[in-house]
């Protein structure tokens, strides 16, 4: 990993940040002035830069401007005292990732750097993927329909609603729509409305003024302002709180909005692309989604097929993901034997394309030979269950262990012995089912998810992206689950 750069003439600030970031196992490099930091860029860029504003040898604002011209994707965190607020706001317009007000809480600073590192890694992977691989792959008729729709929309500013199961690649479609649109030179800003707590989502979308609420120590631009002149991708729009749906509808209707705590209307020149895995018409009937907002978003609808409906695309996707994983890890790309490829094509992939990508990364690390044989595939693919067959009626894997009553029901041979935890689960379920309270499914499901995520976070020492990869789920999913299950202190 590339180092985190700290640029500040105050030795005590550099010392505190060096120690805090070092505890997170991040490499750190410090500079006492902007001139030395700029010269060091010739040796290679940092992962994230943290810079003060007022320093000898050049201001932090000048450094930010020059760095963003040279490295537009580098996250730069601006440290600012209240006396520097006006200049910091100007710098933010120039591309600063976020403010770090002085004096700052060390834990807040670490969390801010963590967000910047994740953003840097995500952008690096996206840039590398754009350069080395096609942005999307698919020979299946359903995917060809999607590609044709992207082409037809290439000169349009119209709002698009993308529907499809989790992990099917909705953000990739949104990026492709942006890349091939008249707004391609503008920013592409994505936000998952399901992964952000309701109390923070309004500020994330629309920004806030200084003093708008406790902790709002500086003005902050929201995603609508950040996406000005470009595209705003609202993922999982079906989970947006009802009261915020009203504000979103107003922006889409008249192009104006207010920051939280603000009184001056702001104009928005942004194309909105929304996505959801939910059936929005049903959400409208249930009263959970505004009908007028649904019709405003549903101008053009693109349905992204699940991977089990495009089995012919599995070989090309798998080869692409194996090449990408090998490139990221600096190793030779592995290839799948014919038998292994055939077994993959029979798998239902409940996690869709994202699950296949995670599998290929796992194989790059774990497969013992350069040619991946069928026996080297992940356990979920090799599990002898009907759900491994890719049919629309079987999208979710079923446990291999059958209930003990199978023989009594006249099914022939007795069931295979269950793992101890499965037997414990059955006993616990039976005890709860005999009680009058009910809600057994929700209680056990929540406990199961809580245990899995807590274990993964323990193994990865709190690194959420790595934990999500090990569990085979998306980073947005694990963030949402951590919040829902009250695991924030463990993540």
C-alpha positions as CSV (number, residue, x, y, z in Angstrom):
1,X,0.0,0.0,0.0
2,X,1.2,3.5,-0.8
3,X,1.8,5.7,2.2
4,X,-0.4,8.3,3.8
5,X,1.2,11.8,3.5
6,X,1.0,14.3,6.3
7,X,1.9,17.9,5.4
8,X,2.0,20.3,8.4
9,X,4.6,22.5,9.9
10,X,3.4,21.7,13.4
11,X,5.5,18.8,14.7
12,X,3.0,17.8,17.4
13,X,0.3,17.4,14.8
14,X,2.5,15.3,12.6
15,X,3.5,13.1,15.6
16,X,-0.1,12.5,16.7
17,X,-1.3,11.6,13.2
18,X,1.8,9.4,12.6
19,X,1.1,7.4,15.8
20,X,-2.6,7.1,15.1
21,X,-2.2,6.0,11.5
22,X,0.6,3.7,12.4
23,X,-1.6,1.8,14.8
24,X,-3.8,1.0,11.8
25,X,-0.8,-0.5,10.0
26,X,-0.8,2.2,7.4
27,X,2.6,3.5,6.1
28,X,3.1,7.2,6.8
29,X,5.3,9.9,5.4
30,X,5.5,13.4,6.9
31,X,6.5,16.8,5.5
32,X,6.9,20.1,7.3
33,X,6.1,22.2,4.3
34,X,4.3,22.1,0.9
35,X,7.4,22.6,-1.2
36,X,9.0,19.3,0.0
37,X,5.7,17.4,-0.4
38,X,5.4,18.7,-4.0
39,X,9.0,17.7,-4.8
40,X,8.4,14.2,-3.4
41,X,5.6,13.5,-5.9
42,X,8.3,12.7,-8.4
43,X,9.1,9.6,-6.3
44,X,5.5,8.4,-6.5
45,X,2.1,9.5,-5.3
46,X,0.6,8.8,-1.9
47,X,-2.6,6.9,-1.1
48,X,-4.1,9.9,0.7
49,X,-2.7,13.3,1.5
50,X,-3.5,15.3,4.7
51,X,-2.5,18.9,4.4
52,X,-2.6,22.0,6.6
53,X,-3.6,25.3,5.0
54,X,-1.1,27.7,6.5
55,X,2.5,26.6,6.2
56,X,5.9,28.1,5.3
57,X,7.2,27.4,1.8
58,X,3.7,27.5,0.1
59,X,0.1,27.3,1.3
60,X,-1.9,24.1,1.5
61,X,-4.4,25.6,-0.9
62,X,-1.8,26.1,-3.6
63,X,-0.5,22.5,-2.9
64,X,-4.1,21.2,-3.3
65,X,-4.6,23.0,-6.6
66,X,-1.3,21.7,-8.0
67,X,-1.8,18.2,-6.8
68,X,-5.4,17.9,-8.1
69,X,-4.2,19.1,-11.5
70,X,-1.5,16.4,-11.5
71,X,-3.4,13.6,-9.7
72,X,-7.2,14.4,-10.0
73,X,-8.2,11.1,-8.3
74,X,-6.0,11.6,-5.1
75,X,-8.1,12.2,-2.0
76,X,-6.8,15.3,-0.2
77,X,-7.9,16.0,3.4
78,X,-7.6,19.7,4.3
79,X,-6.8,20.5,8.0
80,X,-8.3,23.9,8.9
81,X,-8.8,26.1,11.9
82,X,-11.9,28.2,12.1
83,X,-9.9,31.3,11.1
84,X,-9.1,29.5,7.8
85,X,-12.7,28.6,7.0
86,X,-13.3,30.9,4.1
87,X,-10.2,29.8,2.3
88,X,-10.9,26.1,3.1
89,X,-14.4,26.5,1.5
90,X,-12.7,27.7,-1.6
91,X,-10.2,24.8,-1.5
92,X,-13.1,22.4,-1.2
93,X,-14.5,23.7,-4.4
94,X,-11.2,22.8,-5.9
95,X,-11.5,19.1,-5.0
96,X,-10.6,18.5,-1.4
97,X,-12.0,15.2,-0.2
98,X,-13.1,16.5,3.3
99,X,-12.3,18.9,6.1
100,X,-10.5,18.0,9.3
101,X,-11.2,20.9,11.7
102,X,-8.5,21.8,14.3
103,X,-8.5,20.8,17.1
104,X,-9.6,17.3,16.0
105,X,-10.5,14.1,17.7
106,X,-7.9,11.5,16.8
107,X,-10.4,8.7,16.2
108,X,-12.5,10.9,13.9
109,X,-9.3,11.7,12.0
110,X,-8.5,8.0,11.6
111,X,-12.0,7.2,10.4
112,X,-11.8,10.1,7.9
113,X,-8.5,8.7,6.5
114,X,-10.1,5.2,6.4
115,X,-12.9,6.6,4.2
116,X,-10.3,8.4,2.0
117,X,-8.2,5.2,1.6
118,X,-11.3,3.2,0.6
119,X,-12.2,5.8,-2.0
120,X,-8.7,5.8,-3.3
121,X,-8.6,2.0,-3.6
122,X,-12.0,2.0,-5.3
123,X,-11.0,4.6,-7.8
124,X,-7.7,2.8,-8.5
125,X,-9.4,-0.5,-9.2
126,X,-12.0,1.3,-11.4
127,X,-9.3,3.1,-13.4
128,X,-7.3,0.0,-13.8
129,X,-10.3,-2.0,-14.9
130,X,-11.2,0.7,-17.4
131,X,-7.7,0.6,-18.9
132,X,-7.2,-3.2,-19.0
133,X,-10.7,-4.7,-19.5
134,X,-14.0,-4.0,-21.2
135,X,-16.3,-2.0,-18.9
136,X,-19.0,-4.7,-19.3
137,X,-19.1,-8.2,-20.7
138,X,-22.1,-10.2,-22.0
139,X,-23.1,-12.2,-25.0
140,X,-26.4,-13.3,-23.6
141,X,-29.5,-11.8,-25.4
142,X,-30.6,-10.0,-22.2
143,X,-27.3,-8.3,-21.8
144,X,-27.2,-7.4,-25.5
145,X,-30.5,-5.6,-24.9
146,X,-28.9,-3.7,-22.1
147,X,-26.0,-2.7,-24.3
148,X,-28.3,-1.5,-27.1
149,X,-30.2,0.6,-24.5
150,X,-27.0,2.2,-23.3
151,X,-26.2,3.1,-26.9
152,X,-29.6,4.6,-27.6
153,X,-29.3,6.7,-24.4
154,X,-25.8,7.9,-25.2
155,X,-26.9,11.4,-26.3
156,X,-29.7,11.7,-23.7
157,X,-30.0,13.4,-20.4
158,X,-33.1,11.5,-19.4
159,X,-33.5,9.9,-15.9
160,X,-32.9,6.2,-15.9
161,X,-34.1,3.5,-13.4
162,X,-32.0,0.3,-13.3
163,X,-33.6,-2.7,-11.7
164,X,-31.9,-6.0,-10.8
165,X,-30.8,-8.3,-8.0
166,X,-28.0,-7.4,-5.6
167,X,-24.6,-8.0,-7.2
168,X,-25.9,-8.0,-10.8
169,X,-23.8,-4.9,-11.8
170,X,-26.2,-2.0,-11.6
171,X,-23.5,0.5,-10.8
172,X,-21.5,-0.7,-13.8
173,X,-24.5,0.1,-16.0
174,X,-24.8,3.5,-14.4
175,X,-21.1,4.2,-15.0
176,X,-21.5,3.1,-18.6
177,X,-24.5,5.4,-19.1
178,X,-22.4,8.3,-17.7
179,X,-19.3,7.5,-19.7
180,X,-21.2,7.5,-23.0
181,X,-23.3,10.5,-22.3
182,X,-22.8,14.2,-23.0
183,X,-21.9,14.6,-19.3
184,X,-19.0,12.2,-19.5
185,X,-16.5,15.0,-18.8
186,X,-18.3,15.8,-15.5
187,X,-18.1,13.8,-12.3
188,X,-19.8,10.5,-11.6
189,X,-20.9,10.4,-7.9
190,X,-22.5,7.3,-6.4
191,X,-24.3,7.0,-3.1
192,X,-26.0,3.9,-1.6
193,X,-29.1,5.2,0.2
194,X,-29.5,2.0,2.1
195,X,-26.0,2.1,3.6
196,X,-26.3,5.5,5.3
197,X,-28.3,6.1,8.5
198,X,-31.5,8.1,8.0
199,X,-30.3,10.9,10.2
200,X,-27.2,11.4,8.0
201,X,-28.6,10.8,4.5
202,X,-30.2,14.2,4.1
203,X,-26.8,15.9,4.8
204,X,-25.0,13.4,2.5
205,X,-27.4,14.2,-0.4
206,X,-27.9,18.0,0.0
207,X,-25.0,19.1,2.2
208,X,-25.3,21.3,5.3
209,X,-24.4,24.7,6.6
210,X,-22.0,25.3,9.5
211,X,-23.9,25.0,12.7
212,X,-26.9,23.3,11.1
213,X,-26.7,20.5,13.7
214,X,-24.4,19.3,16.5
215,X,-21.1,18.4,14.9
216,X,-21.6,20.5,11.8
217,X,-18.4,22.6,12.4
218,X,-18.0,23.6,8.7
219,X,-20.1,23.9,5.6
220,X,-20.2,20.7,3.6
221,X,-21.3,20.1,0.0
222,X,-23.7,17.3,-0.6
223,X,-23.6,14.7,-3.4
224,X,-25.9,16.9,-5.6
225,X,-23.3,19.6,-5.5
226,X,-20.4,17.2,-5.9
227,X,-22.0,15.8,-9.1
228,X,-22.7,19.2,-10.6
229,X,-22.5,18.9,-14.4
230,X,-22.2,15.2,-14.2
231,X,-24.2,12.2,-13.0
232,X,-25.6,11.2,-9.6
233,X,-26.2,7.5,-9.1
234,X,-28.7,6.7,-6.3
235,X,-28.3,3.1,-5.5
236,X,-31.0,1.1,-3.6
237,X,-33.4,4.0,-4.0
238,X,-36.2,1.8,-2.8
239,X,-34.8,2.0,0.7
240,X,-34.8,5.8,0.8
241,X,-36.8,7.2,3.8
242,X,-40.2,8.5,2.9
243,X,-39.7,12.1,4.0
244,X,-36.5,12.3,2.0
245,X,-38.3,11.1,-1.1
246,X,-40.3,14.4,-1.0
247,X,-37.1,16.4,-1.1
248,X,-35.7,14.3,-3.9
249,X,-38.9,14.7,-5.9
250,X,-38.6,18.5,-5.5
251,X,-35.1,18.5,-6.9
252,X,-36.1,16.4,-9.8
253,X,-39.1,18.6,-10.5
254,X,-37.7,22.1,-10.4
255,X,-33.9,21.6,-10.1
256,X,-33.6,23.4,-6.8
257,X,-32.6,22.4,-3.3
258,X,-31.4,23.7,0.1
259,X,-28.5,22.6,2.2
260,X,-29.5,21.4,5.7
261,X,-29.8,24.6,7.7
262,X,-29.6,26.7,4.6
263,X,-31.9,29.4,3.4
264,X,-30.4,30.1,-0.1
265,X,-31.8,27.9,-2.9
266,X,-29.2,26.1,-5.0
267,X,-29.6,25.0,-8.6
268,X,-28.8,21.5,-9.6
269,X,-27.5,20.6,-13.1
270,X,-27.3,16.8,-12.5
271,X,-28.5,13.7,-14.3
272,X,-30.0,11.3,-11.9
273,X,-29.7,7.5,-12.4
274,X,-31.4,5.4,-9.8
275,X,-31.2,1.7,-9.1
276,X,-33.0,-0.8,-6.8
277,X,-33.3,-4.6,-6.3
278,X,-36.9,-4.1,-5.0
279,X,-40.2,-4.2,-6.8
280,X,-41.0,-0.4,-6.7
281,X,-44.6,-0.8,-7.9
282,X,-45.2,-3.1,-4.9
283,X,-43.5,-0.6,-2.6
284,X,-45.9,2.1,-3.9
285,X,-48.9,-0.1,-3.2
286,X,-47.7,-0.7,0.3
287,X,-47.2,3.0,0.9
288,X,-43.5,2.8,1.3
289,X,-42.6,4.7,-1.8
290,X,-44.1,7.8,-3.3
291,X,-46.0,7.2,-6.5
292,X,-45.2,10.6,-8.0
293,X,-41.4,10.0,-7.3
294,X,-41.7,6.5,-8.9
295,X,-43.1,8.0,-12.1
296,X,-40.5,10.7,-12.1
297,X,-37.7,8.1,-11.9
298,X,-39.3,5.6,-14.1
299,X,-38.8,7.5,-17.4
300,X,-36.5,4.8,-18.9
301,X,-36.2,1.5,-17.1
302,X,-33.4,-1.0,-17.7
303,X,-33.7,-4.5,-16.2
304,X,-30.3,-6.1,-15.5
305,X,-30.7,-9.9,-15.6
306,X,-29.3,-12.1,-12.8
307,X,-26.3,-14.2,-13.7
308,X,-28.3,-17.5,-13.6
309,X,-30.2,-16.1,-16.6
310,X,-27.0,-15.5,-18.6
311,X,-25.0,-18.7,-18.1
312,X,-23.2,-18.3,-21.4
313,X,-21.5,-15.2,-20.0
314,X,-19.9,-17.0,-17.1
315,X,-16.7,-18.2,-19.0
316,X,-15.8,-14.7,-20.3
317,X,-16.6,-13.0,-16.9
318,X,-14.5,-15.6,-15.0
319,X,-11.5,-15.2,-17.3
320,X,-11.8,-11.4,-17.0
321,X,-12.0,-11.5,-13.2
322,X,-9.1,-14.0,-12.9
323,X,-6.9,-11.7,-15.0
324,X,-7.9,-8.7,-12.9
325,X,-7.2,-10.4,-9.6
326,X,-3.8,-11.6,-10.9
327,X,-2.9,-8.1,-12.0
328,X,-3.9,-6.6,-8.6
329,X,-1.9,-9.2,-6.7
330,X,1.1,-9.2,-9.1
331,X,0.9,-12.9,-10.0
332,X,0.3,-14.9,-13.2
333,X,-3.4,-15.3,-14.1
334,X,-4.9,-18.7,-13.4
335,X,-7.2,-20.5,-15.8
336,X,-10.1,-22.9,-15.3
337,X,-10.2,-26.4,-16.6
338,X,-13.1,-27.4,-18.8
339,X,-14.6,-29.4,-16.0
340,X,-14.3,-26.5,-13.5
341,X,-15.8,-24.0,-16.0
342,X,-18.7,-26.4,-16.6
343,X,-19.3,-26.7,-12.9
344,X,-19.3,-22.9,-12.5
345,X,-21.9,-22.6,-15.3
346,X,-24.2,-25.0,-13.4
347,X,-24.0,-22.9,-10.2
348,X,-27.0,-20.6,-9.4
349,X,-24.9,-17.6,-8.2
350,X,-27.3,-16.1,-5.7
351,X,-24.8,-13.3,-5.3
352,X,-24.7,-12.8,-9.1
353,X,-21.7,-11.2,-10.8
354,X,-20.2,-9.9,-7.6
355,X,-20.2,-13.5,-6.2
356,X,-18.4,-14.7,-9.3
357,X,-15.8,-11.9,-8.9
358,X,-15.2,-12.8,-5.3
359,X,-14.8,-16.5,-6.2
360,X,-12.2,-15.6,-8.8
361,X,-10.3,-13.6,-6.3
362,X,-10.4,-16.5,-3.9
363,X,-9.2,-18.9,-6.5
364,X,-6.3,-16.6,-7.4
365,X,-5.1,-16.8,-3.8
366,X,-6.2,-20.3,-2.7
367,X,-6.1,-22.6,-5.8
368,X,-2.9,-24.8,-5.5
369,X,-2.0,-25.0,-9.2
370,X,-2.0,-22.7,-12.2
371,X,-4.9,-24.6,-13.8
372,X,-7.9,-24.6,-11.5
373,X,-9.5,-28.1,-11.4
374,X,-13.1,-28.8,-10.4
375,X,-12.0,-30.0,-7.0
376,X,-10.3,-26.6,-6.4
377,X,-13.5,-24.7,-6.6
378,X,-15.0,-23.0,-3.5
379,X,-17.1,-25.3,-1.2
380,X,-20.4,-23.6,-2.1
381,X,-20.0,-24.5,-5.7
382,X,-19.1,-28.1,-4.9
383,X,-21.9,-28.6,-2.3
384,X,-24.1,-31.5,-3.6
385,X,-27.4,-29.6,-3.4
386,X,-30.1,-28.9,-6.0
387,X,-29.5,-25.2,-5.6
388,X,-26.1,-25.4,-7.3
389,X,-28.0,-25.9,-10.5
390,X,-28.5,-22.5,-12.3
391,X,-32.3,-22.4,-12.7
392,X,-34.6,-19.4,-12.0
393,X,-36.5,-21.5,-9.4
394,X,-33.4,-22.1,-7.3
395,X,-31.6,-18.9,-6.6
396,X,-30.6,-19.6,-3.0
397,X,-28.5,-22.5,-1.8
398,X,-30.2,-25.0,0.6
399,X,-28.4,-26.7,3.5
400,X,-26.9,-30.0,2.6
401,X,-28.0,-31.5,5.9
402,X,-31.6,-32.8,5.8
403,X,-33.9,-32.9,8.8
404,X,-33.9,-36.1,10.9
405,X,-37.5,-36.8,9.9
406,X,-36.6,-37.6,6.3
407,X,-36.6,-41.3,6.9
408,X,-39.8,-41.2,8.8
409,X,-41.4,-39.5,5.8
410,X,-40.6,-42.5,3.6
411,X,-37.6,-41.0,1.7
412,X,-35.4,-44.1,2.0
413,X,-31.9,-43.9,3.5
414,X,-31.4,-41.9,6.7
415,X,-30.1,-38.4,6.4
416,X,-26.4,-37.7,6.7
417,X,-25.2,-36.6,10.2
418,X,-25.6,-32.9,10.7
419,X,-22.8,-30.6,11.8
420,X,-23.0,-29.8,15.5
421,X,-24.0,-26.2,14.9
422,X,-26.9,-27.3,12.6
423,X,-28.2,-29.7,15.3
424,X,-27.9,-26.9,17.9
425,X,-29.8,-24.5,15.5
426,X,-32.6,-27.1,15.1
427,X,-33.0,-27.5,18.9
428,X,-33.0,-23.7,19.4
429,X,-35.5,-23.2,16.6
430,X,-37.8,-25.9,18.1
431,X,-37.6,-24.3,21.5
432,X,-38.5,-20.9,20.1
433,X,-41.3,-22.2,18.0
434,X,-42.9,-23.7,21.1
435,X,-43.1,-20.3,22.7
436,X,-45.9,-17.8,22.1
437,X,-43.8,-14.8,21.1
438,X,-43.3,-15.7,17.5
439,X,-40.9,-13.8,15.1
440,X,-38.6,-16.8,15.2
441,X,-37.3,-16.2,11.6
442,X,-36.3,-12.6,12.3
443,X,-34.7,-13.5,15.6
444,X,-32.6,-16.4,14.4
445,X,-31.7,-14.7,11.1
446,X,-30.4,-11.6,12.9
447,X,-28.4,-13.7,15.3
448,X,-26.9,-15.7,12.5
449,X,-25.9,-12.6,10.6
450,X,-24.6,-10.9,13.7
451,X,-22.4,-13.9,14.5
452,X,-21.0,-14.2,11.0
453,X,-20.2,-10.5,10.6
454,X,-18.7,-10.2,14.1
455,X,-16.5,-13.2,13.4
456,X,-15.4,-11.8,10.0
457,X,-14.6,-8.4,11.6
458,X,-12.6,-10.2,14.3
459,X,-10.5,-12.1,11.7
460,X,-9.9,-9.0,9.7
461,X,-9.3,-6.7,12.8
462,X,-12.2,-4.5,11.9
463,X,-11.4,-4.0,8.2
464,X,-14.9,-4.0,6.7
465,X,-14.0,-4.3,3.0
466,X,-11.8,-7.4,3.7
467,X,-14.6,-8.9,6.0
468,X,-17.1,-8.4,3.2
469,X,-14.9,-10.1,0.7
470,X,-14.4,-13.1,3.0
471,X,-18.1,-13.4,3.6
472,X,-18.9,-13.0,-0.1
473,X,-21.1,-10.0,0.3
474,X,-20.8,-6.4,-0.9
475,X,-19.2,-3.6,1.1
476,X,-22.4,-1.7,1.1
477,X,-24.3,-4.7,2.4
478,X,-21.9,-5.2,5.3
479,X,-22.0,-1.5,6.2
480,X,-25.8,-1.6,6.3
481,X,-25.9,-4.8,8.3
482,X,-23.3,-3.5,10.9
483,X,-25.6,-0.5,11.4
484,X,-28.8,-2.6,11.6
485,X,-27.3,-5.2,14.0
486,X,-25.6,-2.6,16.3
487,X,-22.1,-3.8,15.5
488,X,-20.6,-0.3,15.0
489,X,-18.1,-0.7,17.9
490,X,-16.8,-4.0,16.4
491,X,-16.4,-2.6,12.8
